[in-house]
């Protein structure tokens, strides 16, 4: 399975890097491919290193203005460089079977809302997991529930996204959803 991970490229502390590395190792050991923003810094590097060290494959999608931070890859891994962020986001989703949203800033939030909007309108059926590391997305989870309760979501929240508190639950949900477990 090609699993797209939306996440930060920031340098973060152990409470965020440990679960990210754990998920990466699970992904790699299961033989899945990481589809990610292609960066070789911060949390993106932690995840790419973990997948690679565990035997998984890498499919990066960088963008021209960030190309200097892109991870060097060799066959069979791949790196695609796009002209802009919109093209990058489209390429990430096009090459993924499923999506995991990890901790991140405004770029991650933009990517997350795009895939949820596509699901809401029936434009994709890819499973989406929000990995709520250290309660990072508790506020967003509350906001999504309010949107659902007050009629802003035309489909149940559970059809849009699965909230996982631990990496093992995130991967298990994806594998069950895709019938690979």
C-alpha positions in Angstrom: 0.0 0.0 0.0 1.2 3.5 -0.8 0.6 5.6 2.4 0.7 9.3 2.1 1.8 11.0 5.3 1.1 14.7 5.8 3.4 16.1 8.5 5.8 18.9 9.6 9.3 19.3 8.4 10.1 21.1 11.7 12.7 19.9 14.2 10.5 18.6 17.1 11.0 17.0 20.5 10.7 13.3 21.5 6.9 13.5 22.3 6.4 13.9 18.5 9.4 12.1 17.0 9.0 8.9 19.0 5.4 8.1 17.7 6.3 9.3 14.2 9.3 6.9 14.1 7.2 4.1 15.5 4.6 4.6 12.7 7.4 4.7 10.1 8.9 1.4 11.4 5.5 -0.3 11.3 4.9 1.0 7.8 8.3 -0.2 6.6 8.1 -3.6 8.2 4.7 -4.2 6.7 6.2 -3.6 3.2 4.3 -0.4 2.5 5.6 2.6 0.6 5.8 6.1 2.2 4.5 8.9 0.0 5.6 12.1 1.6 6.6 15.7 1.0 10.2 14.6 0.1 12.0 16.7 2.7 15.1 15.4 4.4 14.8 17.6 7.5 12.8 17.6 10.8 9.9 15.2 11.3 9.8 14.4 7.6 13.4 13.0 7.8 12.5 11.0 11.0 9.7 9.3 9.2 11.6 8.7 5.9 14.6 7.3 7.9 12.3 5.0 9.9 10.6 3.6 6.8 13.8 3.1 4.9 15.6 1.4 7.9 12.6 -0.9 8.3 12.7 -2.0 4.7 10.0 0.1 3.2 10.1 2.2 0.0 10.0 5.9 -0.4 8.1 8.1 -2.9 8.8 11.7 -2.3 7.1 14.7 -3.8 9.1 17.9 -3.4 8.5 21.4 -4.8 11.0 23.5 -6.8 11.5 26.2 -4.1 12.2 23.5 -1.4 14.3 21.2 -3.7 17.5 22.0 -1.7 15.9 20.3 1.3 14.7 17.2 -0.7 16.0 13.8 0.3 18.4 12.2 -2.1 16.9 8.9 -3.2 18.1 6.0 -5.3 16.2 3.3 -7.1 13.8 1.7 -6.4 12.8 4.8 -4.4 11.5 7.9 -6.3 11.5 11.7 -5.9 9.2 13.9 -8.0 9.7 17.6 -8.0 6.6 19.8 -8.7 6.4 23.5 -9.8 4.2 24.6 -6.8 2.5 23.5 -3.6 -0.9 22.9 -5.3 0.8 20.5 -7.8 2.7 18.8 -5.0 -0.5 18.2 -3.0 -2.2 16.7 -6.0 0.8 14.5 -6.8 0.9 13.2 -3.2 -2.8 12.3 -3.2 -2.6 10.8 -6.7 0.2 8.4 -5.7 -1.4 7.3 -2.4 -3.8 4.6 -1.5 -4.4 6.0 2.0 -3.5 9.1 4.0 -2.2 9.7 7.6 -2.1 13.2 9.0 0.6 13.6 11.7 1.5 16.7 13.6 2.2 19.8 11.6 1.6 23.5 10.9 -0.4 25.4 8.4 0.8 23.3 5.4 -0.2 20.1 7.1 -3.6 21.6 8.0 -4.1 22.7 4.4 -3.3 19.2 3.1 -5.6 17.6 5.7 -8.6 19.8 4.9 -8.1 19.2 1.2 -8.3 15.4 1.5 -11.3 15.7 3.9 -13.1 18.1 1.5 -12.5 15.6 -1.4 -14.0 12.8 0.7 -16.9 14.9 1.8 -17.8 15.5 -1.9 -17.3 11.8 -2.9 -14.2 12.6 -5.0 -12.1 10.0 -3.2 -12.7 7.0 -1.0 -9.1 6.8 0.4 -9.1 6.0 4.1 -7.8 9.0 6.2 -6.3 8.7 9.7 -5.6 11.6 11.9 -2.8 10.5 14.3 -3.5 12.6 17.4 0.0 12.4 18.9 0.2 13.8 22.5 -3.3 15.3 22.0 -2.0 17.6 19.3 -5.3 17.6 17.4 -7.7 17.5 20.4 -8.9 21.0 19.5 -9.4 20.2 15.9 -11.3 17.0 16.8 -13.6 19.1 19.0 -14.1 21.5 16.1 -14.9 18.7 13.6 -17.4 17.3 16.0 -19.0 20.8 16.3 -19.2 21.0 12.5 -20.9 17.6 12.5 -23.3 18.4 15.3 -24.3 21.8 13.8 -24.9 20.5 10.3 -21.8 21.7 8.5 -20.8 18.2 7.4 -23.2 16.4 5.0 -21.6 13.0 5.9 -20.8 11.6 9.3 -17.4 12.5 10.6 -16.6 8.8 11.0 -16.9 8.5 7.2 -14.3 11.3 6.6 -11.6 10.5 9.1 -10.5 8.0 11.8 -8.8 9.4 14.9 -6.0 7.3 16.2 -4.2 8.0 19.4 -1.3 5.5 18.7 0.7 4.6 15.6 -0.3 0.9 15.7 -4.0 1.8 15.7 -3.4 4.1 12.7 -1.8 1.4 10.6 -4.3 -1.2 11.7 -7.2 0.9 10.5 -5.6 1.6 7.1 -4.8 -2.1 6.6 -8.3 -3.1 7.6 -9.9 -0.4 5.3 -7.8 -1.5 2.4 -8.3 -5.3 3.0 -4.5 -5.9 3.5 -4.9 -7.2 7.0 
